[in-house]
Amino acid sequence: MRTTPAHGRVDTPNGSDLNVRSGPSTTYRVVGTVRDGSVQPLRCRTNGSSVHGNERWYKLPHHRGYVSAHYVHAFRTVPWCRILGS
């Protein structure tokens, strides 16, 4: 069963673009960017490396990447990402 993804607004310092990474950490490679102020669909949330004290990351469905929740204000609760094989 498919559900409508949650959404969130990107809010970065100085209006800069937000890096989309291949995994939930700043050590993963950058696979794209999203613009400050844009509203993005959020597939799910997971924990990863800490960004300014926030370890939460959101997976984006269209980029197949992750953004730090420190820079995204979700409009509603985002479901946890499912772990394959569990």
Order of alpha helices (4+ residues) and beta strands (2+ residues): beta-beta-beta-beta-beta-beta-beta-beta
